[in-house]
């Protein structure tokens, strides 16, 4: 055989061997890194999703009926989507959340700004926009631009994304200086502004919208920089399965408009109490409420209500004035009619203890008389509306709701019908006739917001003690690290 033929034959066999080897390798698992779905398979195998978060009003906290918060709601739905249970670890600030995700967690959901430059982390698709906002203490000259910030004590949260925006601005304005903290949360930062420790702070617009009711001394100034994106963080190096599943889940929520609805429900509501009303309420909560808080607590224990709800109702009725009297003859802190007081065994409507206990029993009595088909918060809100307008008129509004094709067991539908009791076209078709039906809608709305403020103040007091316990030897100034000018 000629030598050239031998060489060609060897080349042919070698080529065939290499081709077969390549095909065989293609069929084998890829060994230079984890399979794409390793992390997802781990979560499904252990049957729970481990989430690191923060205890804040915009992420996760314990509400009146258990855990709540925008990101809690999202991760709860994601866990349900995967068919697994959910575990939460909320004892973190932002840098600690990211470290925990790198080391042990499945994902971080803690108002985290998307930052693909961070090592050891992957991020989901954007969930919502985060617009940085400068807020300042009311009474200062309102700053209208970056140039007017010179000389002001400004604070922000390290790792939140607002610090990144400030550093970008500092490149254009080298004189810019601020303080950063990993020890505080947004509400505590706003408290520093309200209390005078800081002149201003940089947070996100939705955070201020959610907290502004509780800090009437803090005013919004102007937006800074371009919006960032809120996203979930995942550990790198464990495959893309869980990240991909999260992206598909978020895409589905967005496609069905559920994500926008969730954002609107948590961050899109109006502030029903204007500045003066909120400021007055907080002042009364600190000055008047302590005289009656134990009475509200005792009444709540006897009637199985949240004491803060009873206190909110009492404020809506009388501003916690035990001798309040209306032109129609209702009197006392809980503004009972003479007939209702008689039915409840209240001998002196002007006695705070009798009034509070009587009002709580009356609300319980109304709630128990409502049809069993009304459940949850809908039942509570309709009971409060009846406290104001009367049970008969509430039943009339429920009838109108049915006539209009709504659900008479849902407060959101009934509250649309209550104002129609003021219109002859509708109240002429009811048993009890005309009523100022718009009032109970505002009444319930205000009580809910008063309750939110009281719950916030109560929670803030607990967090204040926790912060002091966590930082017993730290001066207030040591909560921040100064970022100096780059001049």
VEXTORTI-270593 format. One record per residue (C-alpha): residue in three letters; x, y, z. Coordinates in Angstrom, 3 decimals, always signed. Example, Ala and Ser with C-alpha at 12.3 -4.5 7.8 and 13.67 -1.06 7.14 Angstrom:
% residues 2
{'Ala'; {+12.300; -4.500; +7.800}}
{'Ser'; {+13.670; -1.060; +7.140}}
This chain:
% residues 487
{'Unk'; {+0.000; +0.000; +0.000}}
{'Unk'; {+1.436; +3.369; -0.876}}
{'Unk'; {+2.544; +5.508; +2.093}}
{'Unk'; {+0.149; +8.288; +1.107}}
{'Unk'; {-2.757; +5.851; +1.301}}
{'Unk'; {-1.710; +4.778; +4.814}}
{'Unk'; {-1.522; +8.384; +5.970}}
{'Unk'; {-4.951; +9.165; +4.486}}
{'Unk'; {-6.425; +6.069; +6.165}}
{'Unk'; {-5.001; +7.037; +9.532}}
{'Unk'; {-6.345; +10.563; +9.145}}
{'Unk'; {-9.755; +9.120; +8.282}}
{'Unk'; {-9.804; +6.849; +11.337}}
{'Unk'; {-8.528; +9.659; +13.566}}
{'Unk'; {-11.211; +12.012; +12.282}}
{'Unk'; {-13.890; +9.386; +12.853}}
{'Unk'; {-12.586; +8.794; +16.406}}
{'Unk'; {-12.630; +12.485; +17.223}}
{'Unk'; {-16.130; +12.863; +15.803}}
{'Unk'; {-17.434; +9.928; +17.860}}
{'Unk'; {-15.692; +11.242; +20.947}}
{'Unk'; {-17.288; +14.653; +20.432}}
{'Unk'; {-20.726; +13.083; +20.018}}
{'Unk'; {-20.220; +10.967; +23.138}}
{'Unk'; {-19.119; +13.992; +25.190}}
{'Unk'; {-22.140; +15.921; +23.977}}
{'Unk'; {-24.363; +13.219; +25.460}}
{'Unk'; {-22.603; +13.287; +28.837}}
{'Unk'; {-23.397; +15.863; +31.571}}
{'Unk'; {-21.425; +19.079; +31.396}}
{'Unk'; {-18.823; +18.819; +34.173}}
{'Unk'; {-17.082; +22.202; +34.154}}
{'Unk'; {-19.964; +23.841; +36.072}}
{'Unk'; {-23.283; +22.954; +37.732}}
{'Unk'; {-26.255; +21.886; +35.594}}
{'Unk'; {-28.522; +24.788; +34.714}}
{'Unk'; {-31.232; +23.696; +37.142}}
{'Unk'; {-29.118; +22.560; +40.139}}
{'Unk'; {-30.392; +25.284; +42.472}}
{'Unk'; {-34.007; +24.821; +41.446}}
{'Unk'; {-33.772; +21.055; +41.962}}
{'Unk'; {-32.294; +21.617; +45.440}}
{'Unk'; {-35.251; +23.823; +46.400}}
{'Unk'; {-37.803; +21.340; +45.055}}
{'Unk'; {-36.062; +18.407; +46.759}}
{'Unk'; {-35.967; +20.030; +50.186}}
{'Unk'; {-39.514; +21.408; +49.690}}
{'Unk'; {-38.909; +24.962; +50.922}}
{'Unk'; {-37.582; +28.277; +49.627}}
{'Unk'; {-35.178; +30.143; +51.917}}
{'Unk'; {-35.517; +33.936; +51.575}}
{'Unk'; {-33.424; +36.653; +53.207}}
{'Unk'; {-35.274; +39.932; +53.684}}
{'Unk'; {-35.546; +43.015; +55.894}}
{'Unk'; {-38.186; +43.971; +58.441}}
{'Unk'; {-39.512; +47.173; +56.855}}
{'Unk'; {-42.929; +48.475; +55.711}}
{'Unk'; {-41.908; +48.132; +52.054}}
{'Unk'; {-40.606; +44.567; +52.288}}
{'Unk'; {-41.898; +42.397; +55.151}}
{'Unk'; {-43.441; +42.947; +58.566}}
{'Unk'; {-46.036; +41.449; +60.905}}
{'Unk'; {-49.413; +43.011; +60.182}}
{'Unk'; {-52.733; +42.732; +61.949}}
{'Unk'; {-53.447; +39.376; +60.297}}
{'Unk'; {-49.920; +38.012; +60.091}}
{'Unk'; {-46.961; +38.511; +57.734}}
{'Unk'; {-47.420; +41.133; +55.039}}
{'Unk'; {-45.443; +43.520; +52.849}}
{'Unk'; {-44.868; +43.929; +49.111}}
{'Unk'; {-41.896; +41.597; +48.743}}
{'Unk'; {-43.293; +39.116; +51.252}}
{'Unk'; {-46.406; +38.868; +49.090}}
{'Unk'; {-44.259; +38.332; +45.984}}
{'Unk'; {-42.023; +35.613; +47.456}}
{'Unk'; {-45.049; +33.928; +49.035}}
{'Unk'; {-46.648; +33.713; +45.614}}
{'Unk'; {-43.389; +32.504; +44.078}}
{'Unk'; {-43.094; +29.717; +46.667}}
{'Unk'; {-46.692; +28.702; +45.922}}
{'Unk'; {-45.847; +28.810; +42.219}}
{'Unk'; {-42.997; +26.346; +42.845}}
{'Unk'; {-45.174; +24.222; +45.126}}
{'Unk'; {-42.882; +24.594; +48.147}}
{'Unk'; {-43.123; +26.210; +51.576}}
{'Unk'; {-41.434; +29.486; +52.520}}
{'Unk'; {-38.899; +30.295; +55.230}}
{'Unk'; {-37.856; +33.870; +56.009}}
{'Unk'; {-34.826; +35.328; +57.726}}
{'Unk'; {-35.360; +39.045; +58.313}}
{'Unk'; {-32.535; +39.898; +60.716}}
{'Unk'; {-30.440; +41.723; +58.147}}
{'Unk'; {-29.421; +45.050; +56.741}}
{'Unk'; {-28.733; +45.252; +52.990}}
{'Unk'; {-25.019; +44.251; +53.019}}
{'Unk'; {-25.828; +41.334; +55.327}}
{'Unk'; {-28.701; +40.190; +53.088}}
{'Unk'; {-26.337; +40.045; +50.117}}
{'Unk'; {-23.685; +38.188; +52.121}}
{'Unk'; {-26.262; +35.690; +53.375}}
{'Unk'; {-27.537; +35.037; +49.848}}
{'Unk'; {-23.987; +34.364; +48.627}}
{'Unk'; {-23.349; +31.903; +51.454}}
{'Unk'; {-26.556; +30.052; +52.237}}
{'Unk'; {-29.837; +31.521; +50.978}}
{'Unk'; {-31.926; +30.831; +47.917}}
{'Unk'; {-32.743; +34.442; +47.224}}
{'Unk'; {-32.709; +37.936; +48.679}}
{'Unk'; {-35.880; +40.030; +48.559}}
{'Unk'; {-35.074; +43.161; +50.529}}
{'Unk'; {-35.651; +46.261; +48.373}}
{'Unk'; {-32.412; +45.425; +46.570}}
{'Unk'; {-31.300; +47.537; +43.610}}
{'Unk'; {-30.280; +45.553; +40.543}}
{'Unk'; {-26.480; +45.701; +40.324}}
{'Unk'; {-24.859; +43.211; +37.907}}
{'Unk'; {-21.381; +44.355; +38.987}}
{'Unk'; {-21.653; +42.671; +42.406}}
{'Unk'; {-19.526; +39.520; +42.706}}
{'Unk'; {-21.099; +36.191; +43.577}}
{'Unk'; {-24.658; +37.255; +42.780}}
{'Unk'; {-27.189; +36.969; +39.990}}
{'Unk'; {-30.261; +39.164; +39.713}}
{'Unk'; {-33.763; +38.606; +38.452}}
{'Unk'; {-35.411; +40.814; +35.894}}
{'Unk'; {-36.539; +44.209; +37.196}}
{'Unk'; {-39.636; +44.075; +39.404}}
{'Unk'; {-40.360; +47.801; +39.736}}
{'Unk'; {-38.605; +51.132; +39.275}}
{'Unk'; {-36.894; +52.848; +42.197}}
{'Unk'; {-36.769; +56.636; +41.872}}
{'Unk'; {-34.319; +58.325; +44.291}}
{'Unk'; {-35.850; +61.305; +46.100}}
{'Unk'; {-34.401; +63.966; +48.371}}
{'Unk'; {-36.582; +64.745; +51.393}}
{'Unk'; {-35.927; +67.488; +53.930}}
{'Unk'; {-37.087; +68.744; +57.320}}
{'Unk'; {-40.079; +71.053; +57.118}}
{'Unk'; {-39.082; +74.567; +58.080}}
{'Unk'; {-35.849; +74.590; +56.087}}
{'Unk'; {-35.637; +76.526; +52.852}}
{'Unk'; {-37.035; +74.095; +50.255}}
{'Unk'; {-34.104; +72.869; +48.121}}
{'Unk'; {-34.982; +72.772; +44.449}}
{'Unk'; {-31.772; +71.415; +42.954}}
{'Unk'; {-28.469; +69.711; +43.672}}
{'Unk'; {-26.680; +73.064; +44.011}}
{'Unk'; {-28.769; +73.919; +47.079}}
{'Unk'; {-27.603; +70.886; +49.066}}
{'Unk'; {-24.220; +72.302; +49.965}}
{'Unk'; {-23.887; +72.680; +53.725}}
{'Unk'; {-26.822; +70.370; +54.537}}
{'Unk'; {-26.478; +67.247; +56.690}}
{'Unk'; {-27.728; +64.530; +54.321}}
{'Unk'; {-28.157; +60.850; +55.169}}
{'Unk'; {-28.850; +57.702; +53.179}}
{'Unk'; {-28.708; +53.901; +53.533}}
{'Unk'; {-25.569; +52.119; +52.395}}
{'Unk'; {-26.165; +49.491; +49.749}}
{'Unk'; {-29.721; +50.617; +49.030}}
{'Unk'; {-28.830; +52.096; +45.641}}
{'Unk'; {-29.348; +55.701; +46.733}}
{'Unk'; {-25.702; +55.773; +47.845}}
{'Unk'; {-24.685; +54.712; +44.350}}
{'Unk'; {-26.699; +57.567; +42.848}}
{'Unk'; {-25.054; +60.046; +45.225}}
{'Unk'; {-21.601; +58.834; +44.185}}
{'Unk'; {-22.509; +59.315; +40.529}}
{'Unk'; {-23.658; +62.855; +41.328}}
{'Unk'; {-20.469; +63.490; +43.273}}
{'Unk'; {-18.475; +62.902; +40.083}}
{'Unk'; {-20.218; +65.968; +38.638}}
{'Unk'; {-20.388; +67.910; +41.914}}
{'Unk'; {-17.158; +67.137; +43.839}}
{'Unk'; {-18.264; +69.223; +46.849}}
{'Unk'; {-21.167; +66.875; +47.554}}
{'Unk'; {-20.940; +65.110; +50.927}}
{'Unk'; {-23.324; +62.885; +52.881}}
{'Unk'; {-23.594; +60.255; +55.620}}
{'Unk'; {-24.298; +56.546; +55.104}}
{'Unk'; {-25.652; +53.989; +57.550}}
{'Unk'; {-26.105; +50.231; +57.559}}
{'Unk'; {-27.655; +50.278; +61.036}}
{'Unk'; {-30.853; +52.178; +60.201}}
{'Unk'; {-33.893; +51.588; +58.023}}
{'Unk'; {-35.914; +54.133; +56.034}}
{'Unk'; {-38.317; +54.959; +58.850}}
{'Unk'; {-35.456; +55.508; +61.278}}
{'Unk'; {-33.685; +57.672; +58.704}}
{'Unk'; {-36.820; +59.798; +58.324}}
{'Unk'; {-36.976; +60.005; +62.110}}
{'Unk'; {-33.450; +61.437; +62.095}}
{'Unk'; {-34.614; +64.127; +59.652}}
{'Unk'; {-37.782; +64.873; +61.629}}
{'Unk'; {-35.797; +65.069; +64.873}}
{'Unk'; {-33.181; +67.452; +63.511}}
{'Unk'; {-30.153; +65.144; +63.501}}
{'Unk'; {-30.214; +65.304; +59.705}}
{'Unk'; {-31.391; +68.131; +57.473}}
{'Unk'; {-32.289; +65.846; +54.594}}
{'Unk'; {-32.170; +62.253; +53.374}}
{'Unk'; {-32.110; +60.439; +50.062}}
{'Unk'; {-34.533; +57.513; +49.874}}
{'Unk'; {-36.813; +56.149; +47.162}}
{'Unk'; {-40.054; +57.817; +46.144}}
{'Unk'; {-42.282; +54.835; +46.977}}
{'Unk'; {-40.669; +54.552; +50.428}}
{'Unk'; {-41.517; +58.157; +51.203}}
{'Unk'; {-45.052; +57.758; +49.889}}
{'Unk'; {-45.557; +54.817; +52.236}}
{'Unk'; {-44.002; +56.543; +55.272}}
{'Unk'; {-44.883; +60.215; +54.837}}
{'Unk'; {-48.098; +59.892; +56.810}}
{'Unk'; {-46.037; +59.030; +59.875}}
{'Unk'; {-43.552; +61.864; +59.419}}
{'Unk'; {-45.501; +65.068; +58.744}}
{'Unk'; {-42.374; +67.071; +59.674}}
{'Unk'; {-40.593; +65.717; +56.567}}
{'Unk'; {-41.276; +67.155; +53.112}}
{'Unk'; {-40.389; +65.863; +49.656}}
{'Unk'; {-37.892; +67.951; +47.724}}
{'Unk'; {-36.851; +66.736; +44.262}}
{'Unk'; {-35.857; +63.548; +42.464}}
{'Unk'; {-32.193; +62.672; +41.997}}
{'Unk'; {-30.673; +60.808; +39.064}}
{'Unk'; {-32.276; +58.152; +36.915}}
{'Unk'; {-34.532; +55.427; +38.338}}
{'Unk'; {-32.930; +52.177; +39.460}}
{'Unk'; {-34.595; +48.759; +39.345}}
{'Unk'; {-35.727; +46.616; +42.260}}
{'Unk'; {-34.786; +42.963; +41.754}}
{'Unk'; {-34.237; +39.702; +43.613}}
{'Unk'; {-30.687; +38.489; +44.246}}
{'Unk'; {-29.579; +34.852; +43.834}}
{'Unk'; {-26.273; +33.114; +44.571}}
{'Unk'; {-24.018; +32.649; +41.542}}
{'Unk'; {-22.418; +29.276; +40.847}}
{'Unk'; {-25.482; +27.142; +41.528}}
{'Unk'; {-26.992; +27.178; +38.075}}
{'Unk'; {-29.648; +29.352; +36.471}}
{'Unk'; {-32.684; +27.187; +37.176}}
{'Unk'; {-34.100; +29.167; +40.108}}
{'Unk'; {-33.347; +32.537; +38.491}}
{'Unk'; {-35.066; +31.417; +35.289}}
{'Unk'; {-38.065; +30.140; +37.238}}
{'Unk'; {-38.309; +33.479; +39.048}}
{'Unk'; {-38.100; +35.389; +35.777}}
{'Unk'; {-40.857; +33.263; +34.245}}
{'Unk'; {-42.988; +33.816; +37.356}}
{'Unk'; {-42.459; +37.599; +37.276}}
{'Unk'; {-43.143; +37.711; +33.522}}
{'Unk'; {-46.412; +35.876; +34.101}}
{'Unk'; {-47.454; +38.300; +36.848}}
{'Unk'; {-46.591; +41.245; +34.630}}
{'Unk'; {-48.410; +39.793; +31.610}}
{'Unk'; {-51.562; +39.262; +33.701}}
{'Unk'; {-51.290; +42.803; +35.180}}
{'Unk'; {-51.039; +41.271; +38.662}}
{'Unk'; {-47.619; +42.783; +39.309}}
{'Unk'; {-48.817; +46.306; +38.526}}
{'Unk'; {-51.876; +45.750; +40.708}}
{'Unk'; {-49.688; +44.578; +43.589}}
{'Unk'; {-47.392; +47.596; +43.256}}
{'Unk'; {-50.420; +49.900; +43.208}}
{'Unk'; {-52.010; +48.232; +46.246}}
{'Unk'; {-48.890; +48.711; +48.375}}
{'Unk'; {-47.437; +51.956; +47.051}}
{'Unk'; {-50.060; +53.679; +44.947}}
{'Unk'; {-52.699; +54.726; +47.490}}
{'Unk'; {-53.402; +58.340; +48.266}}
{'Unk'; {-52.733; +59.865; +51.655}}
{'Unk'; {-56.238; +60.406; +52.966}}
{'Unk'; {-55.055; +62.499; +55.881}}
{'Unk'; {-53.609; +65.828; +54.885}}
{'Unk'; {-50.491; +67.174; +56.612}}
{'Unk'; {-52.298; +69.103; +59.356}}
{'Unk'; {-54.603; +66.163; +60.141}}
{'Unk'; {-51.751; +63.680; +60.355}}
{'Unk'; {-49.648; +65.978; +62.486}}
{'Unk'; {-52.564; +66.642; +64.854}}
{'Unk'; {-53.337; +62.932; +65.148}}
{'Unk'; {-49.729; +62.033; +66.004}}
{'Unk'; {-49.609; +64.833; +68.575}}
{'Unk'; {-52.846; +63.565; +70.175}}
{'Unk'; {-51.555; +59.982; +70.086}}
{'Unk'; {-48.581; +61.088; +72.158}}
{'Unk'; {-50.398; +63.478; +74.485}}
{'Unk'; {-53.986; +62.211; +74.928}}
{'Unk'; {-53.953; +58.512; +74.124}}
{'Unk'; {-51.721; +57.423; +77.045}}
{'Unk'; {-54.551; +58.425; +79.431}}
{'Unk'; {-56.883; +55.893; +77.781}}
{'Unk'; {-54.638; +53.254; +76.211}}
{'Unk'; {-55.049; +50.806; +79.098}}
{'Unk'; {-58.847; +51.182; +78.885}}
{'Unk'; {-58.691; +50.417; +75.162}}
{'Unk'; {-56.474; +47.390; +75.849}}
{'Unk'; {-58.854; +46.066; +78.481}}
{'Unk'; {-61.886; +46.585; +76.229}}
{'Unk'; {-60.021; +44.869; +73.400}}
{'Unk'; {-59.282; +41.827; +75.554}}
{'Unk'; {-62.967; +41.566; +76.464}}
{'Unk'; {-64.235; +41.914; +72.898}}
{'Unk'; {-61.416; +40.250; +70.886}}
{'Unk'; {-60.492; +43.367; +68.909}}
{'Unk'; {-57.081; +44.934; +68.379}}
{'Unk'; {-56.826; +47.730; +70.938}}
{'Unk'; {-55.314; +50.030; +68.320}}
{'Unk'; {-58.405; +49.563; +66.148}}
{'Unk'; {-60.690; +50.569; +69.040}}
{'Unk'; {-58.454; +53.561; +69.740}}
{'Unk'; {-58.591; +54.567; +66.061}}
{'Unk'; {-62.376; +54.344; +66.114}}
{'Unk'; {-62.462; +56.424; +69.294}}
{'Unk'; {-60.325; +59.096; +67.685}}
{'Unk'; {-62.552; +59.232; +64.629}}
{'Unk'; {-65.566; +59.660; +66.916}}
{'Unk'; {-64.289; +62.241; +69.418}}
{'Unk'; {-60.540; +62.901; +69.010}}
{'Unk'; {-60.295; +61.150; +72.408}}
{'Unk'; {-62.328; +63.886; +74.092}}
{'Unk'; {-64.397; +62.174; +76.834}}
{'Unk'; {-66.906; +65.056; +77.055}}
{'Unk'; {-67.481; +65.398; +73.312}}
{'Unk'; {-71.102; +66.090; +72.329}}
{'Unk'; {-72.579; +66.312; +68.840}}
{'Unk'; {-75.552; +68.447; +67.767}}
{'Unk'; {-77.583; +65.229; +67.377}}
{'Unk'; {-77.078; +64.229; +71.021}}
{'Unk'; {-74.463; +61.489; +70.805}}
{'Unk'; {-71.928; +61.929; +73.585}}
{'Unk'; {-68.687; +60.679; +75.067}}
{'Unk'; {-65.370; +59.385; +73.857}}
{'Unk'; {-67.037; +56.684; +71.709}}
{'Unk'; {-70.021; +58.950; +70.899}}
{'Unk'; {-72.865; +56.667; +71.921}}
{'Unk'; {-76.507; +57.596; +71.474}}
{'Unk'; {-78.652; +57.648; +74.593}}
{'Unk'; {-80.616; +54.623; +73.374}}
{'Unk'; {-77.510; +52.603; +72.542}}
{'Unk'; {-75.949; +53.477; +75.895}}
{'Unk'; {-79.103; +52.257; +77.638}}
{'Unk'; {-79.050; +48.967; +75.733}}
{'Unk'; {-75.389; +48.476; +76.659}}
{'Unk'; {-75.871; +49.335; +80.347}}
{'Unk'; {-73.744; +52.493; +80.075}}
{'Unk'; {-75.006; +54.792; +82.813}}
{'Unk'; {-72.664; +57.719; +82.188}}
{'Unk'; {-71.644; +58.311; +78.583}}
{'Unk'; {-69.106; +60.939; +79.667}}
{'Unk'; {-67.155; +58.454; +81.770}}
{'Unk'; {-64.218; +57.324; +79.566}}
{'Unk'; {-64.137; +53.766; +80.901}}
{'Unk'; {-67.873; +53.208; +80.421}}
{'Unk'; {-67.811; +54.798; +76.983}}
{'Unk'; {-64.826; +52.789; +75.718}}
{'Unk'; {-66.144; +49.481; +77.029}}
{'Unk'; {-69.619; +50.283; +75.729}}
{'Unk'; {-68.356; +51.256; +72.277}}
{'Unk'; {-66.264; +48.086; +72.011}}
{'Unk'; {-69.242; +45.906; +72.992}}
{'Unk'; {-71.439; +47.743; +70.489}}
{'Unk'; {-68.955; +47.141; +67.648}}
{'Unk'; {-68.744; +43.460; +68.611}}
{'Unk'; {-72.562; +43.237; +68.708}}
{'Unk'; {-72.839; +44.728; +65.212}}
{'Unk'; {-70.133; +42.477; +63.814}}
{'Unk'; {-71.843; +39.360; +65.168}}
{'Unk'; {-75.172; +40.365; +63.599}}
{'Unk'; {-73.776; +40.554; +60.090}}
{'Unk'; {-74.478; +37.614; +57.744}}
{'Unk'; {-72.015; +34.726; +58.023}}
{'Unk'; {-71.218; +35.095; +54.320}}
{'Unk'; {-69.252; +38.293; +55.125}}
{'Unk'; {-65.799; +37.280; +56.318}}
{'Unk'; {-62.369; +38.644; +57.200}}
{'Unk'; {-61.654; +42.354; +56.865}}
{'Unk'; {-64.841; +42.823; +54.844}}
{'Unk'; {-66.807; +41.898; +57.962}}
{'Unk'; {-64.816; +44.295; +60.139}}
{'Unk'; {-65.122; +47.217; +57.714}}
{'Unk'; {-68.880; +46.726; +57.342}}
{'Unk'; {-69.252; +46.584; +61.122}}
{'Unk'; {-67.384; +49.895; +61.422}}
{'Unk'; {-69.543; +51.430; +58.687}}
{'Unk'; {-72.646; +50.276; +60.590}}
{'Unk'; {-71.300; +51.866; +63.787}}
{'Unk'; {-71.464; +55.137; +61.868}}
{'Unk'; {-74.519; +54.877; +59.629}}
{'Unk'; {-76.558; +52.122; +61.249}}
{'Unk'; {-77.009; +48.455; +60.393}}
{'Unk'; {-80.223; +49.083; +58.473}}
{'Unk'; {-78.589; +51.475; +56.028}}
{'Unk'; {-75.701; +49.041; +55.547}}
{'Unk'; {-78.201; +46.342; +54.566}}
{'Unk'; {-79.759; +48.819; +52.144}}
{'Unk'; {-76.330; +49.457; +50.601}}
{'Unk'; {-75.803; +45.709; +50.269}}
{'Unk'; {-79.148; +45.476; +48.439}}
{'Unk'; {-78.104; +48.277; +46.067}}
{'Unk'; {-74.807; +46.455; +45.517}}
{'Unk'; {-76.716; +43.362; +44.377}}
{'Unk'; {-78.932; +45.492; +42.113}}
{'Unk'; {-75.802; +46.915; +40.489}}
{'Unk'; {-74.261; +43.485; +39.915}}
{'Unk'; {-71.709; +43.680; +42.731}}
{'Unk'; {-70.915; +41.339; +45.597}}
{'Unk'; {-72.728; +42.424; +48.791}}
{'Unk'; {-70.195; +40.507; +50.897}}
{'Unk'; {-67.227; +42.571; +49.685}}
{'Unk'; {-66.516; +45.945; +51.275}}
{'Unk'; {-64.973; +47.281; +48.066}}
{'Unk'; {-68.338; +46.806; +46.308}}
{'Unk'; {-70.532; +47.976; +49.191}}
{'Unk'; {-68.517; +51.167; +49.697}}
{'Unk'; {-69.310; +52.078; +46.074}}
{'Unk'; {-73.025; +51.735; +46.834}}
{'Unk'; {-73.203; +53.561; +50.185}}
{'Unk'; {-73.012; +57.093; +48.671}}
{'Unk'; {-76.002; +56.190; +46.457}}
{'Unk'; {-78.192; +56.266; +49.593}}
{'Unk'; {-78.036; +60.047; +49.156}}
{'Unk'; {-79.707; +59.800; +45.728}}
{'Unk'; {-83.472; +59.478; +45.483}}
{'Unk'; {-83.197; +57.158; +42.490}}
{'Unk'; {-81.602; +54.592; +44.771}}
{'Unk'; {-82.731; +55.249; +48.352}}
{'Unk'; {-86.368; +55.177; +47.226}}
{'Unk'; {-85.860; +51.464; +46.496}}
{'Unk'; {-84.581; +50.647; +49.982}}
{'Unk'; {-86.261; +49.888; +53.286}}
{'Unk'; {-84.640; +52.592; +55.409}}
{'Unk'; {-84.471; +55.364; +52.822}}
{'Unk'; {-82.097; +58.310; +52.689}}
{'Unk'; {-78.762; +58.327; +54.505}}
{'Unk'; {-75.578; +60.360; +54.209}}
{'Unk'; {-73.928; +57.308; +52.727}}
{'Unk'; {-70.687; +59.024; +51.805}}
{'Unk'; {-69.846; +59.520; +55.489}}
{'Unk'; {-69.324; +55.862; +56.459}}
{'Unk'; {-66.965; +55.420; +53.494}}
{'Unk'; {-64.771; +58.278; +54.759}}
{'Unk'; {-65.307; +57.054; +58.324}}
{'Unk'; {-63.915; +53.562; +57.631}}
{'Unk'; {-61.134; +54.975; +55.467}}
{'Unk'; {-59.973; +57.320; +58.222}}
{'Unk'; {-60.114; +54.666; +60.932}}
{'Unk'; {-57.998; +52.375; +58.802}}
{'Unk'; {-55.380; +55.082; +58.371}}
{'Unk'; {-55.476; +56.074; +62.054}}
{'Unk'; {-54.961; +52.402; +62.826}}
{'Unk'; {-51.990; +52.270; +60.433}}
{'Unk'; {-50.395; +55.214; +62.214}}
{'Unk'; {-50.956; +53.692; +65.669}}
{'Unk'; {-49.580; +50.348; +64.488}}
{'Unk'; {-46.581; +52.130; +63.038}}
{'Unk'; {-45.973; +54.125; +66.228}}
{'Unk'; {-46.295; +50.948; +68.283}}
{'Unk'; {-43.930; +49.062; +65.985}}
{'Unk'; {-41.481; +51.965; +65.873}}
{'Unk'; {-41.351; +52.071; +69.652}}
{'Unk'; {-40.447; +48.386; +69.714}}
{'Unk'; {-37.832; +48.863; +66.984}}
{'Unk'; {-36.438; +51.857; +68.859}}
{'Unk'; {-35.870; +49.685; +71.920}}
{'Unk'; {-34.410; +46.934; +69.718}}
{'Unk'; {-32.051; +49.442; +68.090}}
{'Unk'; {-30.897; +50.686; +71.487}}
{'Unk'; {-30.398; +47.129; +72.665}}
{'Unk'; {-28.479; +46.307; +69.509}}
{'Unk'; {-26.255; +49.367; +69.801}}
{'Unk'; {-25.880; +50.002; +73.527}}
{'Unk'; {-22.472; +51.655; +73.345}}
{'Unk'; {-22.837; +53.520; +70.059}}
{'Unk'; {-23.446; +57.244; +69.985}}
{'Unk'; {-26.038; +58.471; +67.526}}
{'Unk'; {-23.306; +60.029; +65.389}}
{'Unk'; {-21.643; +56.618; +65.084}}
{'Unk'; {-24.632; +55.231; +63.242}}
{'Unk'; {-23.311; +56.977; +60.139}}
{'Unk'; {-20.081; +57.042; +58.178}}
{'Unk'; {-19.254; +60.353; +56.505}}
{'Unk'; {-18.608; +60.344; +52.768}}
{'Unk'; {-16.402; +63.406; +52.264}}
{'Unk'; {-16.179; +65.692; +49.235}}
{'Unk'; {-13.639; +64.712; +46.568}}
{'Unk'; {-12.234; +68.226; +46.168}}
